[in-house]
Structures are given as structure tokens and as C-alpha cells.
Amino acid sequence: MDRISQLHDELLLKILAMLPTMKDVVDTMFLSKRWQFLWMMVPRIVYNDNYKNPKYGSFSLFVDRSFFRHEAPVIEALRFKLGSICGSEDIQAWMRSAAKRCVRELTIQIDTFSNKDPVLLPWSLYSGGCSMLVTLNISKAILVDDLDSPISFPSLKTLSLKSIKYPSGEFVKKLLSNCHVLEDLVVEQCQADNVNIFTVIVPSLKSLVLKTLDERLANDTQGFVIDAPSLEKIDIFHSSGFCIFENGITKVVDANLVVDSWKLWKKLGSIASFKRLYLCLPSSKDVYPAGRVFTSLVYLKICTCETEWVNLLMRVLRDSPNLRALRLQQCHILRSKKPRPCWNPSWNEPSSVPECFLSSLETFEWVNYEGAEEEKEAVAFVFRSAKCLKKATINICSKTSDLDKKLEVIKELFSSTRRSPACQLELR
């Protein structure tokens, strides 16, 4: 301990910042006089009311005292992970205190909604007090509005809103329109969030994640309207409703789309800029307008959990002339009670092989390969047709626990697939 105590304050504070919670940090004051006041300057503060199961009174008092005595001029990260023992009044008081400090990253994670005492975050949190805030993460809380006061996040670049209840859809527009340098936005909707149309108008936005997975939100009158011309990355997990992209998305290079309806694509606009694409869709019909081509696409991942994954795969391959890497993976539990369609032995391959198979596809990977009939046909087609393939990796499904079954799958892969001698086959 004496050797550690001889280190410079800057290094000791970095060590303290790695401790799990503020309680652990404060406890170091009893080590020696050298450590007595160091905890007051630690740049990372974590309060967790589930950590070591404290009693309500003792935890609340600890937060009040330790946060009041903290003296660091800048708090790089302030995180509240709160469960059911803390009251809304406590949390509001702590947020008002946080708004007066120079906090760069603020996380407010509420474990659950409480009908008796819902957590309402004070207006002071987003009315200009946190002028240095760069990152804000909020989950399972209720935001309030003050019609007479402005919202101001002049430095905010990253915003995550998960399971939030809002005053209205107009409040959402007001909130986001006052984040003038926002680059990364995550939105995870919950039931009864008071927003029918979630509008995102942020010219500076580069990355957008939208999640609406609760089937109870299935309503064609609900959805998203996005106007973000600088978008480079989109992740959409959308169970229902609509999603409209105003002014197109001509700069997006990375897109992950998991949707229950192909209607989403009708408003996607240009897809020529996509370089990396992940798709999990229920149908290949009208997935995107005929004639559109993924001219920039070099990496494609298709989820095989949907019933029409084969048809979806073939369509996108046909329209991706410069594809270099292909990955197939069953990422989700099979969504339909109907079995996935097997390729008919009499099925005729297309009169022309996808252009990327002849000129650019170099790597092929299959994760959770089970050896089903349609999977065998898909592997055989890739190996027969991909003339430039250099490496193929087949990861056999972990559910195939029987050793004899695995050996049978491996034997079939080696015996029934005709691949180029230059292609390296790796089985896992």
C-alpha cells in the first residue's frame, strides 16, 4: 500500500475511477492520511442503490453527503443506477445538483417504473444547467415540460432515451431541435409513451438507433418521421407502424434493418450509398423498388430466421454487383410456426449468376448452420458459383450436440460442395 500511496494524484484518481461504485471510492479514505481527501476529486462517480443491498435511508444520506462534498472541477462521468428504494423527490434533488456541476457524461438508469412513485426528472436538467454535457443516457423515467422555458444542450453529442414517457410528441420535437450538435441518438419506445409520431429533425445527426419491439405498439397511426441529412449509420428494430425518411438518406453507409413489414423501405430513398447492410425481413416481395442497385455494398448479412430468407438473399445478391463479404446467420428464434421453405430439388438456378459471384465475392460465413435442406442448397450454390471465393467459414449450430450428427454435417459439407481449390474452408 505504501508504494501505491507514493504515486502521483493523477494516477491514483484513475485507479479510484475504476472502482465499481462511489461507496468503494469513499471507503478508501480510511486507508491512510494520503487517501483521506483523494475521493473528493475522483472524475467518475457511480451510485447504485442495488449494490450490496443498502437500506433506503443510509443510501440516500450517503449520496447527499458524498455528492455535496465532491470537489472535482469537472466530472467526466456521473451515473445513477437506481431501483425501487429511492424516491422521486431524492432523484429530482440529485438531478438539480448535477445540473449545477460540470458534468460531461450523465446516466440515469431506473430499473423499473413505479406506479406509486414514478420518477419525474426536473426541468433544470435540460434547461441549460448542463451546458458541458456531451453524453446523456436516460432509461425508464418521465420527462416534464415547461412551456415558458427553453431547452438547451449546447454541447450534447450523444443521447439515449430508453423506455421514456414524454409530455407529448411536440415536446420530443422541441427537445431534439435544441440539440444543435447531436451526432448519436438511440430511441427505444415503450408502451404509453404519449408519442404517436416520433419526429427527429436533427441536421447534425450521424448515427440513429430506433427500437419499437413491443407488439402492443402495433398501430399504423404510430411511427417515426426522420429528417437527418447527415446520417451515416442507421439501426432500425421496428415491429410495426411507419418510418418515413424525409429528404432521403444518401450518406448512409451502414444499415441494420430488422422489421416486420417491408413497407418501411418505401420511404428509405437512395440505397446506393450503403456499404454494410444487415437484413431481417419477413418477405422478399417489394423489399425495395425494382431497379435499385446497391452499387457501394461490400458487406451483406442476412438473418435466416424468417421464412423467405432464401428469396431475400437471392434478390439482394442480384442487386449487389460489388459485394465482397457475405454472412448468413440465424440471429433470432424462428418467428413463424410454418417451417422455413426448402429449396425444391427441381428448382432451376437463375439463368445468370449474380455478378458479385463472378467478380468480387471473397469471403463467405455461415453462423449457426444446421444442415437443413435449404441450407445445403444455399452452400452448394455459393461454392459452385462464387469464382473469386478465398475463404469460407461454417459455424455449426451449437444445438447440434450429437457428435455423430456433427460429423455427418461436416462430411456432407466436404463431399457435396464443389468449391475452387483456392478457397479455404474452415469448420467450427
N, C-alpha and C positions, 0 to 999 in steps of 0.2 A: 504493500500500500504506500510506503514511503517513496518508492521510486515513481509511482504514478502521480503522487502529490507534487513531485518536482517538475512535472510537465507544465507547459505554458497554459494559461487560462483558455486560450482559443481551442487548444486540443482537448482539454478537459471538458469544455462545453459541448464539443462534438460527441464525446463519449456519453455525456449525460443525455444528449438528444436522442441517443439510440435506445434508452430505457423505455419499457412498454408504456408507462403512464407517468403523470406528474407526481403521483403518490410515491413511486420509486425514486424519482428525481429528488423530491424533498427529503426523503429518508437519508440521502447521502450527507445531509448537513450534520449528522451525528458521527460521521467517520473521524473528523478531526477539525481543528480550527481552520485549516486550509480550505475545507469544503463547506464551511458554515454558511457562507453567503453566495456561493457559486450558483446554486439552483435558481436564484433570482434573475440570473442573466441567461438562462438556457433559451435558445431560439425556437425550440419545438415543444409545444405543450399539448398533452393528450389527457383529457378527463374521460373516464369510463366508469359509469356507475354500476356496471356488472363485474368489474374487476375485483376479485376477492370478496364479492358479495357484501359491500358495506351497508350499514344502516342509513336510512334517509337523512336523518339529522346530522350525522357525522360527515357524510359525503358532501352535503350542501354547505356545511360550515367550512369544510376543507377547501372547496372551490372558492368560496368567498374570500377566505383569508389568503390563500396562496396566490390567487389571481390579483388581489389588491396589492400584495407585496412585491409582485413581479416587476422588475425594473428594466428589462431589455428594451432598448430604444426601438428595435424592430423585431416583430415576431414572425419568423418565416412560416410557421405552420401552427394553427390553433384548431384542435379537433375535439369536439364534444360527441361522445358515443353514449347515448342516454337511453335507458329503458323505461320502466314503469314507475320507478321510485321518485323521480324528480318531477316536481310540479311545474305547470306552465309559467307561474309567476317567477320561479327561480330562473328558468331558462331565459325568459324575457329580460330579467335583470342582467344576466351574464352577457346576453347579446348586446344590450345597451352599453355595457362596459367594453365589450370587444369593439364596438363601433368607434370608441374614443381612442383606440390603440392603433399603432401602425402595424396592421396585420396584412401579410401578403397572401396567405392561403387559409381559408376558413372552411371547416367541415362541420356540419350539423347533422348528425345521424340519429334519428329517433327510431327505436326498434319497432314500435307498434303505435297505431293510432289508439287513442283512449277516448271513448265516448264521454266519460265523466270529465276529463280534463284535457281536451285537445291542445296541442302545442301551437300557439299563435306566435309567430315571430314579429317583433316590434318593428314599426315603420322606420325607426332610426337606423336599422341595419342596412337599408338600401336607399336612404335619403341623402347620401353624401358623406356620412361619417367615415365609411371605409374607403377613403379616397385612394389608398395604396393597394387595395385588394386586387390581386391578379387572378386568383382561383377561388371559386365559391362552389361548394358541394352541399346540397340540402336534400334530405330524404325524409318522407313521412311527416311533414309539417304543414301548417296552414299559413298562407301569406295574407296580409291585410292591406287595404288600400287607404290612401289619404288623398282625396281628390284635390286638395288645396296645396299639396306639397309635391315637389318634383322628385323623380328617381335619378340617382347619379352614381354611375360606376365608371369613372373616367379611365381606370387602368385595367378593368376586368377583361381577361383574355379567355378564361376557361370557366364555363358554367354548367353545372349538372343539377337537374331538377327531377328527382325520382319520387313518384307517388306523392305529389304535391296537390293540395287543394287551393285553388285560386279564387279571388273575388269574382272574376269574370274573364271572358275572352278578351275584352278590351284592356284589362289590366295586363294580360300577357303581352299584347302588342306594345303597351306603354313601357313595360319592363325591358323587353328586348330592344326596343328602339332607342333606349337610353344607355345601351352598352355599345359605345361607338367603336371600340377596338376589339370586340369579341371575335375570337377565332375558332373556338371549340365549344360546341353545345350538345349536351345529352339531355333528352327528354324521355321520361318513362311515365306514361299516363296511368292513372288509377281510376277506379270507379267513382263516379260522382265528383269529378274534379271541377265541375262548374264551367267547363270549356267545351263547346260543341265544335268550333273551328279554331284550331291552334295555329295562329299566324306567326310566321317567322320572317321578319323583314330586317335582315342584317347584312349590309353590303360587304362588311369585312369578314364574314364567316367563311372558314376554310374546311371545317370538319363538322358533320352533323350526324347524330345518332337519334333515331326515333323508334320508340318501342311502344306498341299497343297490343299486348298479348292476351289481355283479359277478354274472353269471349262475350262477357256481359256488356262490353262496349260496342258490340256488333250493331252498327246503325249507319245507314247510308247517308244520314244527315251530318255525321261527325267525320272529322278528318283534319288534314294538315294543308295549309297553303304556305308555300315556301318561296321567298324571293331573296335569293342569296347568290348573286352572280359570280362570287369569288370561290364558290365551293370546289374543293379538290377531292374530298372523300365523303361518301355517304354510307351509312349503315341503317337499313330500314327493316324492322321486325314488326310487320303490320298485319293484324289479324282481320281487319275489316275497314269499312269506310273508304274515304278517298284521300288522295295525296296529290296535290297539284303543285307543279314547279313553274312559277312564273318566270318568263324570260329565259327558259332553258337552263341547262347545266353543262355548258360547253367546255368547262375547265375540269370536270370531274375525271380523275384518273383511277380511283379506287372505289368500287361499288360493291356492297354486300346487301343482297335483297332476299329476304325471307318473308313471303307474303302468301295469303290465302286466296288472293284474287289477282288475275292478270290485268285487271282494269287499271292498276297503279301505273302501268307502263304507258298508258295512253297520253299521259302528260309529262313524261320524262324528257321529251325533246331530244336533243342530239345525244347519240351514244358513241359517236366516233372518237371521242377523247378517252374512253375507258381503256386503261392498260391492265388492270387487275379486276376480275369480276367473280363474285360468288353468288350462285343462284339456288334457291329452294322454292320451286313454284309447283302448283298443282296441275298445271296444264301447259302444253307447248303451243296451244292454239292462240293466235293473236297476242303472243307474248310481247312482241314489239312490231311496229309497222313493217310490212313487207318492203323489201328493197333497202332497208337499213343495214349497214355493214359495220362491224367492229374493226375498223381499219387499224386501230392502235393496240388492240388487245394482244397481250403476250402471255397472260396467266389466266386460266379458267378453272374454277372449282364448281362442280355440280353435286348437290346433295341427292342421294339415291333413295330418300325416304318416301318420296311421292310416287304415285302410280305411273306417271308418264315421264319419268326421268330420262328414259332412253330417247324418246322423241324430242325432248327438250335438248338433250345433249347433241343429237344429230343436227338440229336446226342451228344452234349456236356455232357448232363446228363449221357448218357450211358458210356461215357469215363472218368467220374469223380467219382471214387469209394469212395472217402473220403470227398466229399462235405458236408459242414456244414451249409452254408447260401446261399439262392437263392433270387435274386431280379429281378423282371420284371418291366420295365418302358418304356413308350413311351417318349423318350428323344428328338425326332426331329419330325418335320412335316412329314406326310406320304409322302414318296418320289415317289411313283408310282401312276399313275392315276387309275390303276386297284385296285379293292378292295382287302383287305387282305383276304387270303383264310380261309373259315370257316371249322371247322372240320366236316366231314360228319357224321351224326348220325349212319351210318352203319360202321364207322371206327372201326377197331379192335385194341385194345391196344396191345402193344408188348407182345410176349409170356413170356418175363421176365421183371420184373420191374427193373429200374436202381438200381444198388447195393447201391448207396448212400441213396436211399429212404428207404431201409431196415435196414441200419446200422448207418447212420451218420447225415442226414439232420435234423437240429433242428429249423432253423428259415426260414420263407418264407415271402417275402414282395412284394406287387404289388403297384406301384405308377401310378396314372392316369388310374385306372381301369374304363372302360366304360360299362361293361356288355354285350359286343358283344358276339356272339355265340361261337367263338373260345376261347374267354376269359373265358366264363363259363365252357367250356370243360376242359381248362387248370387248372382252380382252382379245379374242381371236381377231376381231375386225381391226382393232388398233394395231396389233402386231403384223397383220397381213398388209395393212395399207400405209402405215407410217414409215416412210422410206428413210427419214433422217433421224429416227429414234436412236438415242445414245444410251439412255438409262431408263429402266422400268422397275418400279418398286411396288410389290404386292404385300400388303399387310393383312394377314389372315385374321378374320374376326376372332376375338377372344372367346366368344360364345362357343366356338368350335373347339371344345375342350377335349374331345375324344382324340387320342393320338392317331389311331388308325384313320379317322376321318381327315385329320390334317394331312397325313401322308398321302391320302387319296387325292386331296385337293392339289397338293404340290405336284404329284405325279401327272395329274391332268394338265396343269399349267405348263409343264415341261414338254409333254408329249403332244398336246393338241394345238399348240401355238407355234406358228411359223414366223419367227422374227429374224431381223437382219443379224448376221454374225457380229456386227459392230455394236449391237445393243446388249448392254449389261443387265441381266435380270437378277434382282435381289428380292428374296422372300423373307418375311419377318413373321 
